[in-house]
């Protein structure tokens, strides 16, 4: 049985969303735990920088954790990103969690720019985001297809997909976590 750890490395979250995500993920057959500080509030953040960093490092180091689900984004990761060790497990989240996706790309570790606790709790079971998350967690590789533009040349391509929240990616430019640094790591 896969184990998912919920952490809150950014903004403070309404605890009922963590509860709802716990319930739905358990119903899908996953073992679910949460970081010691996942429900904390320190101003706009889910705990102090040290508490949020501690939960992330604990999840990365815990051999019983297979997947790390960020409870929410917002703002806060940029304050601690320079102290995060290499990412060794899949990370799921969006918004400022994009900073962790950049670190994941450095480690050639797949990560998912995907839904977090609020959406896992509130979206209907049959919704596309929930169904996509279920497939992904069960090990199905996502497939992306686009309609060809008339000026495109036919062919196939295979490459890592790197991206995320454009505002966060822009804010990381010129730092060791910017796209140029990540892309050069793949050469």
VMD Tcl script that builds the backbone (N, CA, C; Angstrom):
set m [mol new atoms 561]
animate dup $m
set s [atomselect $m all]
$s set {name element resname resid chain x y z} {
  {N N UNK 1 A 0.851 -1.180 0.000}
  {CA C UNK 1 A 0.000 0.000 0.000}
  {C C UNK 1 A 0.893 1.237 0.000}
  {N N UNK 2 A 0.634 2.163 -0.922}
  {CA C UNK 2 A 1.403 3.405 -0.980}
  {C C UNK 2 A 1.030 4.315 0.180}
  {N N UNK 3 A 2.032 5.065 0.612}
  {CA C UNK 3 A 1.858 5.993 1.729}
  {C C UNK 3 A 2.017 7.427 1.241}
  {N N UNK 4 A 1.069 8.274 1.607}
  {CA C UNK 4 A 1.079 9.684 1.222}
  {C C UNK 4 A 1.209 10.528 2.479}
  {N N UNK 5 A 2.166 11.457 2.478}
  {CA C UNK 5 A 2.334 12.388 3.598}
  {C C UNK 5 A 1.848 13.755 3.153}
  {N N UNK 6 A 0.928 14.337 3.909}
  {CA C UNK 6 A 0.433 15.690 3.650}
  {C C UNK 6 A 1.273 16.659 4.474}
  {N N UNK 7 A 1.844 17.642 3.788}
  {CA C UNK 7 A 2.607 18.690 4.472}
  {C C UNK 7 A 2.079 20.044 4.013}
  {N N UNK 8 A 2.414 21.076 4.758}
  {CA C UNK 8 A 1.990 22.441 4.429}
  {C C UNK 8 A 3.221 23.348 4.382}
  {N N UNK 9 A 3.954 23.339 3.264}
  {CA C UNK 9 A 5.183 24.116 3.195}
  {C C UNK 9 A 4.990 25.595 2.861}
  {N N UNK 10 A 3.742 26.018 2.702}
  {CA C UNK 10 A 3.470 27.400 2.288}
  {C C UNK 10 A 2.425 28.034 3.185}
  {N N UNK 11 A 1.271 28.356 2.615}
  {CA C UNK 11 A 0.234 29.072 3.339}
  {C C UNK 11 A -0.549 28.215 4.314}
  {N N UNK 12 A -1.140 28.888 5.283}
  {CA C UNK 12 A -1.984 28.219 6.268}
  {C C UNK 12 A -3.222 27.659 5.565}
  {N N UNK 13 A -3.680 26.501 6.012}
  {CA C UNK 13 A -4.826 25.847 5.367}
  {C C UNK 13 A -5.936 25.610 6.380}
  {N N UNK 14 A -7.144 25.653 5.898}
  {CA C UNK 14 A -8.313 25.299 6.703}
  {C C UNK 14 A -8.189 23.807 7.045}
  {N N UNK 15 A -8.119 23.442 8.328}
  {CA C UNK 15 A -7.907 22.038 8.719}
  {C C UNK 15 A -8.924 21.057 8.142}
  {N N UNK 16 A -10.159 21.496 7.892}
  {CA C UNK 16 A -11.153 20.577 7.347}
  {C C UNK 16 A -10.751 20.062 5.961}
  {N N UNK 17 A -9.946 20.830 5.218}
  {CA C UNK 17 A -9.482 20.359 3.917}
  {C C UNK 17 A -8.470 19.222 4.076}
  {N N UNK 18 A -7.638 19.295 5.097}
  {CA C UNK 18 A -6.722 18.180 5.368}
  {C C UNK 18 A -7.541 16.952 5.767}
  {N N UNK 19 A -8.532 17.143 6.623}
  {CA C UNK 19 A -9.393 16.030 7.047}
  {C C UNK 19 A -10.076 15.386 5.848}
  {N N UNK 20 A -10.621 16.215 4.958}
  {CA C UNK 20 A -11.316 15.693 3.780}
  {C C UNK 20 A -10.383 14.944 2.843}
  {N N UNK 21 A -9.177 15.473 2.649}
  {CA C UNK 21 A -8.201 14.790 1.794}
  {C C UNK 21 A -7.793 13.459 2.417}
  {N N UNK 22 A -7.566 13.466 3.743}
  {CA C UNK 22 A -7.270 12.211 4.449}
  {C C UNK 22 A -8.338 11.174 4.135}
  {N N UNK 23 A -9.602 11.553 4.325}
  {CA C UNK 23 A -10.710 10.611 4.156}
  {C C UNK 23 A -10.780 10.071 2.735}
  {N N UNK 24 A -10.672 10.955 1.740}
  {CA C UNK 24 A -10.801 10.504 0.352}
  {C C UNK 24 A -9.620 9.624 -0.047}
  {N N UNK 25 A -8.416 10.021 0.321}
  {CA C UNK 25 A -7.232 9.232 -0.036}
  {C C UNK 25 A -7.263 7.858 0.637}
  {N N UNK 26 A -7.701 7.807 1.883}
  {CA C UNK 26 A -7.846 6.509 2.566}
  {C C UNK 26 A -8.901 5.656 1.864}
  {N N UNK 27 A -9.999 6.278 1.438}
  {CA C UNK 27 A -11.043 5.538 0.724}
  {C C UNK 27 A -10.511 4.956 -0.588}
  {N N UNK 28 A -9.514 5.604 -1.173}
  {CA C UNK 28 A -8.896 5.104 -2.402}
  {C C UNK 28 A -7.871 4.009 -2.107}
  {N N UNK 29 A -7.593 3.767 -0.821}
  {CA C UNK 29 A -6.685 2.682 -0.457}
  {C C UNK 29 A -5.271 3.095 -0.094}
  {N N UNK 30 A -5.054 4.362 0.198}
  {CA C UNK 30 A -3.718 4.827 0.560}
  {C C UNK 30 A -3.585 4.992 2.064}
  {N N UNK 31 A -2.378 4.785 2.553}
  {CA C UNK 31 A -2.055 5.100 3.942}
  {C C UNK 31 A -1.711 6.590 3.951}
  {N N UNK 32 A -2.341 7.352 4.829}
  {CA C UNK 32 A -2.156 8.807 4.833}
  {C C UNK 32 A -1.655 9.254 6.201}
  {N N UNK 33 A -0.625 10.093 6.173}
  {CA C UNK 33 A -0.121 10.725 7.394}
  {C C UNK 33 A 0.040 12.209 7.103}
  {N N UNK 34 A 0.369 12.967 8.127}
  {CA C UNK 34 A 0.598 14.397 7.897}
  {C C UNK 34 A 1.786 14.872 8.708}
  {N N UNK 35 A 2.402 15.937 8.216}
  {CA C UNK 35 A 3.516 16.534 8.911}
  {C C UNK 35 A 3.080 17.072 10.269}
  {N N UNK 36 A 4.001 17.090 11.209}
  {CA C UNK 36 A 3.711 17.541 12.573}
  {C C UNK 36 A 3.148 18.958 12.614}
  {N N UNK 37 A 3.505 19.772 11.620}
  {CA C UNK 37 A 3.101 21.186 11.621}
  {C C UNK 37 A 2.126 21.529 10.503}
  {N N UNK 38 A 1.542 20.524 9.861}
  {CA C UNK 38 A 0.692 20.753 8.681}
  {C C UNK 38 A -0.501 21.656 8.968}
  {N N UNK 39 A -0.972 21.672 10.214}
  {CA C UNK 39 A -2.156 22.471 10.564}
  {C C UNK 39 A -1.798 23.764 11.301}
  {N N UNK 40 A -0.525 24.047 11.395}
  {CA C UNK 40 A -0.100 25.246 12.124}
  {C C UNK 40 A -0.474 26.520 11.375}
  {N N UNK 41 A -0.482 27.602 12.116}
  {CA C UNK 41 A -0.692 28.926 11.534}
  {C C UNK 41 A 0.294 29.885 12.189}
  {N N UNK 42 A 1.029 30.570 11.364}
  {CA C UNK 42 A 1.979 31.586 11.820}
  {C C UNK 42 A 1.828 32.758 10.856}
  {N N UNK 43 A 0.927 33.671 11.192}
  {CA C UNK 43 A 0.578 34.730 10.244}
  {C C UNK 43 A -0.080 34.084 9.039}
  {N N UNK 44 A 0.413 34.375 7.861}
  {CA C UNK 44 A -0.148 33.794 6.634}
  {C C UNK 44 A 0.423 32.421 6.301}
  {N N UNK 45 A 1.410 31.986 7.078}
  {CA C UNK 45 A 2.104 30.735 6.793}
  {C C UNK 45 A 1.596 29.586 7.660}
  {N N UNK 46 A 1.817 28.368 7.191}
  {CA C UNK 46 A 1.454 27.158 7.934}
  {C C UNK 46 A 2.605 26.804 8.875}
  {N N UNK 47 A 2.904 27.692 9.775}
  {CA C UNK 47 A 4.009 27.490 10.708}
  {C C UNK 47 A 5.169 28.396 10.374}
  {N N UNK 48 A 6.145 28.394 11.256}
  {CA C UNK 48 A 7.358 29.169 11.021}
  {C C UNK 48 A 8.129 28.566 9.855}
  {N N UNK 49 A 9.091 29.299 9.347}
  {CA C UNK 49 A 9.936 28.751 8.279}
  {C C UNK 49 A 10.562 27.429 8.724}
  {N N UNK 50 A 11.046 27.380 9.953}
  {CA C UNK 50 A 11.708 26.181 10.470}
  {C C UNK 50 A 10.738 25.008 10.580}
  {N N UNK 51 A 9.498 25.271 11.004}
  {CA C UNK 51 A 8.504 24.195 11.120}
  {C C UNK 51 A 8.132 23.643 9.749}
  {N N UNK 52 A 7.908 24.529 8.798}
  {CA C UNK 52 A 7.535 24.086 7.455}
  {C C UNK 52 A 8.670 23.315 6.799}
  {N N UNK 53 A 9.886 23.804 6.967}
  {CA C UNK 53 A 11.056 23.116 6.422}
  {C C UNK 53 A 11.232 21.756 7.090}
  {N N UNK 54 A 11.047 21.699 8.394}
  {CA C UNK 54 A 11.183 20.450 9.147}
  {C C UNK 54 A 10.218 19.384 8.627}
  {N N UNK 55 A 8.963 19.757 8.392}
  {CA C UNK 55 A 7.993 18.789 7.870}
  {C C UNK 55 A 8.399 18.272 6.493}
  {N N UNK 56 A 8.902 19.156 5.648}
  {CA C UNK 56 A 9.328 18.744 4.310}
  {C C UNK 56 A 10.511 17.789 4.393}
  {N N UNK 57 A 11.508 18.135 5.189}
  {CA C UNK 57 A 12.688 17.281 5.335}
  {C C UNK 57 A 12.309 15.943 5.960}
  {N N UNK 58 A 11.444 15.963 6.975}
  {CA C UNK 58 A 10.990 14.711 7.591}
  {C C UNK 58 A 10.307 13.811 6.561}
  {N N UNK 59 A 9.455 14.379 5.721}
  {CA C UNK 59 A 8.764 13.588 4.702}
  {C C UNK 59 A 9.755 13.005 3.692}
  {N N UNK 60 A 10.748 13.793 3.310}
  {CA C UNK 60 A 11.762 13.301 2.376}
  {C C UNK 60 A 12.600 12.188 2.982}
  {N N UNK 61 A 12.877 12.283 4.269}
  {CA C UNK 61 A 13.746 11.306 4.933}
  {C C UNK 61 A 13.021 10.074 5.454}
  {N N UNK 62 A 11.709 10.126 5.580}
  {CA C UNK 62 A 10.953 9.014 6.137}
  {C C UNK 62 A 10.815 7.896 5.096}
  {N N UNK 63 A 11.419 6.725 5.363}
  {CA C UNK 63 A 11.359 5.649 4.367}
  {C C UNK 63 A 9.965 5.061 4.173}
  {N N UNK 64 A 9.035 5.368 5.064}
  {CA C UNK 64 A 7.667 4.847 4.911}
  {C C UNK 64 A 6.799 5.741 4.029}
  {N N UNK 65 A 7.300 6.914 3.652}
  {CA C UNK 65 A 6.534 7.855 2.815}
  {C C UNK 65 A 6.922 7.656 1.353}
  {N N UNK 66 A 5.905 7.423 0.515}
  {CA C UNK 66 A 6.140 7.234 -0.917}
  {C C UNK 66 A 5.907 8.506 -1.725}
  {N N UNK 67 A 4.903 9.293 -1.325}
  {CA C UNK 67 A 4.480 10.475 -2.079}
  {C C UNK 67 A 4.240 11.612 -1.096}
  {N N UNK 68 A 4.640 12.828 -1.483}
  {CA C UNK 68 A 4.411 14.009 -0.646}
  {C C UNK 68 A 3.346 14.870 -1.323}
  {N N UNK 69 A 2.243 15.081 -0.603}
  {CA C UNK 69 A 1.158 15.926 -1.087}
  {C C UNK 69 A 1.182 17.232 -0.305}
  {N N UNK 70 A 1.363 18.325 -0.997}
  {CA C UNK 70 A 1.333 19.632 -0.347}
  {C C UNK 70 A -0.130 20.030 -0.156}
  {N N UNK 71 A -0.451 20.502 1.041}
  {CA C UNK 71 A -1.850 20.800 1.364}
  {C C UNK 71 A -2.378 21.991 0.584}
  {N N UNK 72 A -1.519 22.986 0.365}
  {CA C UNK 72 A -1.900 24.165 -0.410}
  {C C UNK 72 A -0.647 24.932 -0.787}
  {N N UNK 73 A -0.815 25.889 -1.665}
  {CA C UNK 73 A 0.288 26.739 -2.078}
  {C C UNK 73 A 0.134 28.094 -1.436}
  {N N UNK 74 A 0.189 29.119 -2.266}
  {CA C UNK 74 A 0.077 30.485 -1.764}
  {C C UNK 74 A 1.399 31.193 -1.843}
  {N N UNK 75 A 2.052 31.278 -0.712}
  {CA C UNK 75 A 3.370 31.892 -0.651}
  {C C UNK 75 A 4.082 31.347 0.578}
  {N N UNK 76 A 5.359 31.165 0.474}
  {CA C UNK 76 A 6.133 30.725 1.621}
  {C C UNK 76 A 7.341 29.876 1.267}
  {N N UNK 77 A 7.235 29.104 0.195}
  {CA C UNK 77 A 8.357 28.228 -0.164}
  {C C UNK 77 A 9.616 28.997 -0.546}
  {N N UNK 78 A 9.450 30.146 -1.197}
  {CA C UNK 78 A 10.629 30.901 -1.611}
  {C C UNK 78 A 11.484 31.305 -0.408}
  {N N UNK 79 A 10.864 31.385 0.762}
  {CA C UNK 79 A 11.586 31.759 1.979}
  {C C UNK 79 A 12.500 30.641 2.486}
  {N N UNK 80 A 12.227 29.385 2.087}
  {CA C UNK 80 A 12.996 28.253 2.612}
  {C C UNK 80 A 13.644 27.398 1.525}
  {N N UNK 81 A 13.399 27.715 0.268}
  {CA C UNK 81 A 13.826 26.849 -0.832}
  {C C UNK 81 A 15.331 26.585 -0.826}
  {N N UNK 82 A 16.119 27.548 -0.388}
  {CA C UNK 82 A 17.574 27.376 -0.396}
  {C C UNK 82 A 18.053 26.399 0.675}
  {N N UNK 83 A 17.159 25.963 1.553}
  {CA C UNK 83 A 17.542 25.008 2.605}
  {C C UNK 83 A 16.921 23.627 2.400}
  {N N UNK 84 A 16.217 23.433 1.298}
  {CA C UNK 84 A 15.576 22.146 1.024}
  {C C UNK 84 A 16.609 21.214 0.391}
  {N N UNK 85 A 16.748 19.999 0.925}
  {CA C UNK 85 A 17.690 19.043 0.324}
  {C C UNK 85 A 17.160 18.537 -1.016}
  {N N UNK 86 A 17.960 17.773 -1.744}
  {CA C UNK 86 A 17.479 17.227 -3.017}
  {C C UNK 86 A 16.167 16.456 -2.832}
  {N N UNK 87 A 15.281 16.615 -3.807}
  {CA C UNK 87 A 13.980 15.959 -3.762}
  {C C UNK 87 A 14.154 14.510 -4.225}
  {N N UNK 88 A 13.687 13.575 -3.405}
  {CA C UNK 88 A 13.874 12.153 -3.685}
  {C C UNK 88 A 12.553 11.394 -3.821}
  {N N UNK 89 A 11.440 12.105 -3.721}
  {CA C UNK 89 A 10.120 11.477 -3.800}
  {C C UNK 89 A 9.206 12.357 -4.630}
  {N N UNK 90 A 8.178 11.768 -5.210}
  {CA C UNK 90 A 7.224 12.594 -5.954}
  {C C UNK 90 A 6.544 13.624 -5.050}
  {N N UNK 91 A 6.459 14.848 -5.561}
  {CA C UNK 91 A 5.789 15.960 -4.883}
  {C C UNK 91 A 4.546 16.299 -5.695}
  {N N UNK 92 A 3.428 16.539 -5.019}
  {CA C UNK 92 A 2.203 16.953 -5.700}
  {C C UNK 92 A 1.776 18.310 -5.149}
  {N N UNK 93 A 1.452 19.239 -6.043}
  {CA C UNK 93 A 0.959 20.551 -5.642}
  {C C UNK 93 A 1.070 21.538 -6.780}
  {N N UNK 94 A 0.544 22.737 -6.564}
  {CA C UNK 94 A 0.649 23.787 -7.579}
  {C C UNK 94 A 0.879 25.120 -6.879}
  {N N UNK 95 A 0.741 26.211 -7.587}
  {CA C UNK 95 A 1.000 27.551 -7.067}
  {C C UNK 95 A 2.476 27.658 -6.717}
  {N N UNK 96 A 2.811 28.101 -5.498}
  {CA C UNK 96 A 4.233 28.263 -5.201}
  {C C UNK 96 A 4.930 26.934 -4.956}
  {N N UNK 97 A 4.211 25.824 -4.988}
  {CA C UNK 97 A 4.829 24.501 -4.923}
  {C C UNK 97 A 5.690 24.296 -6.169}
  {N N UNK 98 A 5.487 25.135 -7.175}
  {CA C UNK 98 A 6.333 25.131 -8.372}
  {C C UNK 98 A 7.808 25.185 -7.995}
  {N N UNK 99 A 8.159 25.873 -6.921}
  {CA C UNK 99 A 9.563 25.920 -6.493}
  {C C UNK 99 A 10.077 24.518 -6.166}
  {N N UNK 100 A 9.248 23.690 -5.550}
  {CA C UNK 100 A 9.653 22.303 -5.280}
  {C C UNK 100 A 9.729 21.489 -6.566}
  {N N UNK 101 A 8.860 21.792 -7.518}
  {CA C UNK 101 A 8.937 21.093 -8.799}
  {C C UNK 101 A 10.275 21.404 -9.490}
  {N N UNK 102 A 10.749 22.621 -9.348}
  {CA C UNK 102 A 12.050 22.978 -9.915}
  {C C UNK 102 A 13.162 22.147 -9.262}
  {N N UNK 103 A 13.111 22.004 -7.940}
  {CA C UNK 103 A 14.105 21.172 -7.255}
  {C C UNK 103 A 13.970 19.711 -7.672}
  {N N UNK 104 A 12.747 19.257 -7.871}
  {CA C UNK 104 A 12.525 17.880 -8.335}
  {C C UNK 104 A 13.182 17.670 -9.693}
  {N N UNK 105 A 13.046 18.650 -10.583}
  {CA C UNK 105 A 13.649 18.537 -11.909}
  {C C UNK 105 A 15.173 18.447 -11.809}
  {N N UNK 106 A 15.775 19.188 -10.892}
  {CA C UNK 106 A 17.226 19.089 -10.680}
  {C C UNK 106 A 17.638 17.664 -10.350}
  {N N UNK 107 A 16.810 16.978 -9.566}
  {CA C UNK 107 A 17.106 15.611 -9.134}
  {C C UNK 107 A 16.587 14.567 -10.119}
  {N N UNK 108 A 16.020 15.019 -11.231}
  {CA C UNK 108 A 15.397 14.127 -12.212}
  {C C UNK 108 A 14.319 13.277 -11.547}
  {N N UNK 109 A 13.646 13.855 -10.570}
  {CA C UNK 109 A 12.567 13.202 -9.833}
  {C C UNK 109 A 11.235 13.703 -10.371}
  {N N UNK 110 A 10.389 12.810 -10.875}
  {CA C UNK 110 A 9.075 13.265 -11.354}
  {C C UNK 110 A 8.278 13.946 -10.244}
  {N N UNK 111 A 7.525 14.947 -10.620}
  {CA C UNK 111 A 6.638 15.640 -9.689}
  {C C UNK 111 A 5.372 15.987 -10.455}
  {N N UNK 112 A 4.342 16.368 -9.704}
  {CA C UNK 112 A 3.037 16.598 -10.335}
  {C C UNK 112 A 2.512 17.977 -9.967}
  {N N UNK 113 A 2.281 18.807 -10.976}
  {CA C UNK 113 A 1.619 20.095 -10.782}
  {C C UNK 113 A 0.134 19.770 -10.768}
  {N N UNK 114 A -0.360 19.391 -9.583}
  {CA C UNK 114 A -1.712 18.874 -9.498}
  {C C UNK 114 A -2.471 19.359 -8.283}
  {N N UNK 115 A -3.701 18.872 -8.169}
  {CA C UNK 115 A -4.618 19.326 -7.131}
  {C C UNK 115 A -4.108 18.993 -5.730}
  {N N UNK 116 A -4.575 19.811 -4.781}
  {CA C UNK 116 A -4.166 19.654 -3.391}
  {C C UNK 116 A -5.399 19.422 -2.520}
  {N N UNK 117 A -5.239 19.559 -1.214}
  {CA C UNK 117 A -6.267 19.139 -0.256}
  {C C UNK 117 A -7.654 19.735 -0.485}
  {N N UNK 118 A -7.747 21.022 -0.750}
  {CA C UNK 118 A -9.068 21.632 -0.931}
  {C C UNK 118 A -9.825 20.970 -2.077}
  {N N UNK 119 A -9.141 20.760 -3.193}
  {CA C UNK 119 A -9.792 20.172 -4.361}
  {C C UNK 119 A -10.063 18.685 -4.156}
  {N N UNK 120 A -9.140 17.995 -3.510}
  {CA C UNK 120 A -9.369 16.577 -3.215}
  {C C UNK 120 A -10.593 16.436 -2.315}
  {N N UNK 121 A -10.790 17.388 -1.418}
  {CA C UNK 121 A -11.924 17.361 -0.488}
  {C C UNK 121 A -13.234 17.752 -1.151}
  {N N UNK 122 A -13.220 18.780 -1.986}
  {CA C UNK 122 A -14.480 19.390 -2.432}
  {C C UNK 122 A -14.961 18.981 -3.829}
  {N N UNK 123 A -14.083 18.525 -4.701}
  {CA C UNK 123 A -14.523 18.179 -6.058}
  {C C UNK 123 A -15.279 16.856 -6.063}
  {N N UNK 124 A -16.283 16.734 -6.934}
  {CA C UNK 124 A -17.025 15.473 -7.032}
  {C C UNK 124 A -16.115 14.331 -7.505}
  {N N UNK 125 A -16.405 13.144 -7.047}
  {CA C UNK 125 A -15.599 11.963 -7.392}
  {C C UNK 125 A -15.455 11.783 -8.901}
  {N N UNK 126 A -16.501 12.111 -9.651}
  {CA C UNK 126 A -16.464 11.896 -11.099}
  {C C UNK 126 A -15.782 13.041 -11.865}
  {N N UNK 127 A -15.351 14.087 -11.178}
  {CA C UNK 127 A -14.731 15.227 -11.868}
  {C C UNK 127 A -13.404 14.825 -12.508}
  {N N UNK 128 A -13.068 15.526 -13.578}
  {CA C UNK 128 A -11.837 15.222 -14.319}
  {C C UNK 128 A -10.582 15.341 -13.456}
  {N N UNK 129 A -10.433 16.402 -12.646}
  {CA C UNK 129 A -9.219 16.481 -11.822}
  {C C UNK 129 A -9.096 15.327 -10.817}
  {N N UNK 130 A -10.201 14.917 -10.224}
  {CA C UNK 130 A -10.165 13.808 -9.259}
  {C C UNK 130 A -9.820 12.507 -9.978}
  {N N UNK 131 A -10.450 12.267 -11.118}
  {CA C UNK 131 A -10.157 11.046 -11.862}
  {C C UNK 131 A -8.706 11.019 -12.345}
  {N N UNK 132 A -8.185 12.172 -12.774}
  {CA C UNK 132 A -6.787 12.247 -13.204}
  {C C UNK 132 A -5.852 11.957 -12.031}
  {N N UNK 133 A -6.175 12.489 -10.846}
  {CA C UNK 133 A -5.348 12.239 -9.662}
  {C C UNK 133 A -5.368 10.755 -9.293}
  {N N UNK 134 A -6.534 10.142 -9.333}
  {CA C UNK 134 A -6.643 8.713 -9.018}
  {C C UNK 134 A -5.774 7.882 -9.964}
  {N N UNK 135 A -5.839 8.183 -11.242}
  {CA C UNK 135 A -5.040 7.445 -12.226}
  {C C UNK 135 A -3.553 7.631 -11.970}
  {N N UNK 136 A -3.174 8.864 -11.728}
  {CA C UNK 136 A -1.776 9.169 -11.489}
  {C C UNK 136 A -1.252 8.442 -10.253}
  {N N UNK 137 A -2.006 8.510 -9.159}
  {CA C UNK 137 A -1.589 7.842 -7.927}
  {C C UNK 137 A -1.522 6.327 -8.084}
  {N N UNK 138 A -2.335 5.783 -8.976}
  {CA C UNK 138 A -2.322 4.333 -9.179}
  {C C UNK 138 A -1.196 3.895 -10.110}
  {N N UNK 139 A -0.427 4.850 -10.614}
  {CA C UNK 139 A 0.736 4.509 -11.430}
  {C C UNK 139 A 0.559 4.688 -12.918}
  {N N UNK 140 A -0.620 5.134 -13.353}
  {CA C UNK 140 A -0.814 5.372 -14.780}
  {C C UNK 140 A -0.028 6.602 -15.206}
  {N N UNK 141 A 0.748 6.467 -16.270}
  {CA C UNK 141 A 1.525 7.584 -16.791}
  {C C UNK 141 A 0.596 8.508 -17.570}
  {N N UNK 142 A 0.610 9.786 -17.250}
  {CA C UNK 142 A -0.255 10.694 -18.015}
  {C C UNK 142 A 0.219 10.803 -19.456}
  {N N UNK 143 A -0.735 11.026 -20.321}
  {CA C UNK 143 A -0.427 11.196 -21.733}
  {C C UNK 143 A -0.995 12.530 -22.177}
  {N N UNK 144 A -0.185 13.294 -22.877}
  {CA C UNK 144 A -0.602 14.622 -23.322}
  {C C UNK 144 A -0.674 14.630 -24.838}
  {N N UNK 145 A -1.782 15.104 -25.364}
  {CA C UNK 145 A -1.955 15.208 -26.814}
  {C C UNK 145 A -2.509 16.583 -27.145}
  {N N UNK 146 A -2.002 17.149 -28.226}
  {CA C UNK 146 A -2.482 18.435 -28.695}
  {C C UNK 146 A -2.883 18.297 -30.153}
  {N N UNK 147 A -3.817 19.102 -30.563}
  {CA C UNK 147 A -4.201 19.150 -31.961}
  {C C UNK 147 A -3.062 19.820 -32.725}
  {N N UNK 148 A -2.691 19.217 -33.831}
  {CA C UNK 148 A -1.575 19.748 -34.616}
  {C C UNK 148 A -1.949 21.072 -35.270}
  {N N UNK 149 A -1.011 21.979 -35.308}
  {CA C UNK 149 A -1.164 23.236 -36.034}
  {C C UNK 149 A -0.751 22.977 -37.486}
  {N N UNK 150 A -1.385 23.612 -38.461}
  {CA C UNK 150 A -1.047 23.358 -39.871}
  {C C UNK 150 A 0.430 23.597 -40.203}
  {N N UNK 151 A 1.110 24.443 -39.471}
  {CA C UNK 151 A 2.519 24.718 -39.758}
  {C C UNK 151 A 3.477 23.774 -39.033}
  {N N UNK 152 A 2.939 22.920 -38.171}
  {CA C UNK 152 A 3.798 21.958 -37.467}
  {C C UNK 152 A 4.257 20.855 -38.413}
  {N N UNK 153 A 5.431 20.322 -38.146}
  {CA C UNK 153 A 5.902 19.147 -38.867}
  {C C UNK 153 A 5.459 17.920 -38.091}
  {N N UNK 154 A 5.038 16.883 -38.800}
  {CA C UNK 154 A 4.613 15.662 -38.140}
  {C C UNK 154 A 5.820 14.948 -37.552}
  {N N UNK 155 A 5.580 14.275 -36.432}
  {CA C UNK 155 A 6.634 13.503 -35.797}
  {C C UNK 155 A 6.284 13.235 -34.351}
  {N N UNK 156 A 7.169 12.590 -33.684}
  {CA C UNK 156 A 7.000 12.285 -32.267}
  {C C UNK 156 A 8.136 12.923 -31.489}
  {N N UNK 157 A 7.853 13.260 -30.273}
  {CA C UNK 157 A 8.885 13.828 -29.406}
  {C C UNK 157 A 8.739 13.230 -28.016}
  {N N UNK 158 A 9.843 13.145 -27.342}
  {CA C UNK 158 A 9.847 12.662 -25.961}
  {C C UNK 158 A 10.829 13.520 -25.195}
  {N N UNK 159 A 10.366 14.079 -24.100}
  {CA C UNK 159 A 11.229 14.952 -23.305}
  {C C UNK 159 A 10.587 15.182 -21.952}
  {N N UNK 160 A 11.379 15.587 -20.969}
  {CA C UNK 160 A 10.776 15.971 -19.693}
  {C C UNK 160 A 9.922 17.226 -19.884}
  {N N UNK 161 A 8.832 17.275 -19.154}
  {CA C UNK 161 A 8.002 18.475 -19.162}
  {C C UNK 161 A 8.316 19.229 -17.884}
  {N N UNK 162 A 8.763 20.464 -18.052}
  {CA C UNK 162 A 9.110 21.293 -16.903}
  {C C UNK 162 A 8.241 22.534 -16.973}
  {N N UNK 163 A 7.659 22.893 -15.857}
  {CA C UNK 163 A 6.823 24.076 -15.863}
  {C C UNK 163 A 6.170 24.268 -14.521}
  {N N UNK 164 A 5.064 24.951 -14.522}
  {CA C UNK 164 A 4.343 25.219 -13.290}
  {C C UNK 164 A 3.729 26.599 -13.333}
  {N N UNK 165 A 3.624 27.213 -12.194}
  {CA C UNK 165 A 3.046 28.541 -12.061}
  {C C UNK 165 A 4.010 29.555 -12.684}
  {N N UNK 166 A 3.544 30.265 -13.703}
  {CA C UNK 166 A 4.432 31.172 -14.438}
  {C C UNK 166 A 4.965 32.313 -13.576}
  {N N UNK 167 A 4.168 32.826 -12.650}
  {CA C UNK 167 A 4.656 33.892 -11.773}
  {C C UNK 167 A 5.800 33.395 -10.899}
  {N N UNK 168 A 5.667 32.177 -10.393}
  {CA C UNK 168 A 6.738 31.607 -9.556}
  {C C UNK 168 A 7.965 31.332 -10.415}
  {N N UNK 169 A 7.760 30.754 -11.603}
  {CA C UNK 169 A 8.903 30.497 -12.484}
  {C C UNK 169 A 9.629 31.791 -12.831}
  {N N UNK 170 A 8.879 32.844 -13.108}
  {CA C UNK 170 A 9.487 34.134 -13.407}
  {C C UNK 170 A 10.275 34.656 -12.206}
  {N N UNK 171 A 9.694 34.532 -11.028}
  {CA C UNK 171 A 10.363 34.995 -9.819}
  {C C UNK 171 A 11.631 34.218 -9.492}
  {N N UNK 172 A 11.744 32.996 -9.997}
  {CA C UNK 172 A 12.940 32.181 -9.748}
  {C C UNK 172 A 14.046 32.427 -10.764}
  {N N UNK 173 A 13.726 33.160 -11.849}
  {CA C UNK 173 A 14.748 33.443 -12.861}
  {C C UNK 173 A 15.917 34.185 -12.229}
  {N N UNK 174 A 17.104 33.839 -12.667}
  {CA C UNK 174 A 18.307 34.480 -12.153}
  {C C UNK 174 A 18.783 33.891 -10.830}
  {N N UNK 175 A 18.066 32.887 -10.334}
  {CA C UNK 175 A 18.481 32.188 -9.111}
  {C C UNK 175 A 18.942 30.789 -9.507}
  {N N UNK 176 A 19.534 30.055 -8.588}
  {CA C UNK 176 A 19.918 28.673 -8.906}
  {C C UNK 176 A 18.721 27.763 -9.203}
  {N N UNK 177 A 17.496 28.252 -8.960}
  {CA C UNK 177 A 16.289 27.445 -9.146}
  {C C UNK 177 A 15.506 27.845 -10.389}
  {N N UNK 178 A 16.053 28.723 -11.202}
  {CA C UNK 178 A 15.382 29.193 -12.411}
  {C C UNK 178 A 15.387 28.148 -13.511}
  {N N UNK 179 A 14.548 28.366 -14.520}
  {CA C UNK 179 A 14.430 27.414 -15.627}
  {C C UNK 179 A 15.745 27.176 -16.346}
  {N N UNK 180 A 16.537 28.213 -16.553}
  {CA C UNK 180 A 17.801 28.040 -17.268}
  {C C UNK 180 A 18.704 27.057 -16.535}
  {N N UNK 181 A 18.760 27.157 -15.220}
  {CA C UNK 181 A 19.576 26.234 -14.429}
  {C C UNK 181 A 19.045 24.813 -14.506}
  {N N UNK 182 A 17.734 24.667 -14.412}
  {CA C UNK 182 A 17.118 23.334 -14.451}
  {C C UNK 182 A 17.328 22.692 -15.815}
  {N N UNK 183 A 17.072 23.454 -16.884}
  {CA C UNK 183 A 17.201 22.914 -18.236}
  {C C UNK 183 A 18.642 22.522 -18.522}
  {N N UNK 184 A 19.607 23.321 -18.091}
  {CA C UNK 184 A 21.012 22.973 -18.330}
  {C C UNK 184 A 21.397 21.691 -17.607}
  {N N UNK 185 A 20.670 21.331 -16.570}
  {CA C UNK 185 A 20.913 20.096 -15.828}
  {C C UNK 185 A 20.536 18.855 -16.647}
  {N N UNK 186 A 19.722 19.023 -17.695}
  {CA C UNK 186 A 19.287 17.893 -18.509}
  {C C UNK 186 A 20.196 17.647 -19.698}
  {N N UNK 187 A 21.165 18.505 -19.929}
  {CA C UNK 187 A 22.046 18.342 -21.100}
  {C C UNK 187 A 23.119 17.335 -20.827}
}
mol reanalyze $m
mol bondsrecalc $m
mol representation Tube
mol addrep $m
